[in-house]
Amino acid sequence: MYTEEDLKKYPFFEKKLKETDIKWMIDPLTGVLSRGFYLEFVRSLIAEGRAFTFGILDMDNFKFINDNFGHHIGDGVLIEMGRSLIECFKDTGLVGRFGGDEFLFVSFDVLSYADKKDFLGRIYDDGTILRKNIPLEGCSPFVTATIGCATFPDDAKDYDELFDIMDKVLYRGKAKGRNCYIIYVEEKHKNIEIKKIAKKGIYTTFHSMIRKFEMVKGLDNKLQSVLPIVMDELQVTDLYFVNSEWNMWAVRNKDLKVNVGNLYNLLGDDHYTANFVEDMERDMKDKCPELLKTLRALNVETVLIIRIGIDLETYGFIICAEPYSHRIWQEEEMALLYFLAKMIAANIVIEKQKEKLEK
């Protein structure tokens, strides 16, 4: 929790503490600065013309933690996140709570692109703040987050513009699969429109997939027809299909065709997910070594596999495996691939019935 000594380093808070008790400035749960005082602090920095990097951290799937472990565990996660962020930024800036599971941070020393990449990379990779389990009462939820950041005055001339572009790159990170950070770069991000990268409603997406799927003949052509929708919705560059003979090929990259061996041992249900290379290594090393070898060659770090089948009959598998991506698979993303798998299974059954009738 921030103390008066911590805050008096900054002229804004030194003045505020003369007229306001510190308890009104601190978020009572997390110990970081409360939203109102924090945003006022940011505006004062812009008025002074002081250079700083402004970021927002949005915890991934926090509702899942509350729903599955209870709100007291969720509070415990937020408390630990606040403590970790205060420690992380103690020598470079201050942290505030924006609301719910979102935190804000200001850094005065991390200003260049290279410094931001190095600093944020350590937040994700050293296991002290993100991508770690937090031991709490009876459970240890795994915590990740998505971060968007921008720098004043390099990226924006005022508060509204700064917050807008920070929010846009945060949204971009969410659209990419979460569990990542996005640093604002004008050439890449200046034309981002949130409404254009926001996912469409599930009915609209499923309806479009059905229309595309039904308009062409042949499984390969059908997969080609829906691939643009899948790429747009899941922010991936390709999709992989495994048939009943365990041959895997890429829908887009026609050069890839390899036998990956029996996947039944890997899937305990209709799907399998791995969010990190370590998970894949552990699960596939003995059960699916050929698949693991293929995913390694493709530089895949997270994978989602959905069974293509009806009842107990299995006709193959759909694999979503994006290279160089640390994503956390979401329910709606899994639902999209599950829907596609069911369309494929139904098509295979219909084609088999047609073959029987023709004989």
Helices and strands as residue ranges (DSSP letters): H 4-7, H 11-16, G 22-24, H 35-48, E 52-59, H 62-69, H 71-88, E 93-99, E 102-107, H 113-125, E 132-133, E 142-143, E 145-152, H 159-175, E 181-183, H 186-189, H 194-197, H 202-214, H 219-234, E 240-243, E 247-250, E 257-259, E 271-274, H 277-287, H 289-297, E 303-310, E 313-320, H 331-358
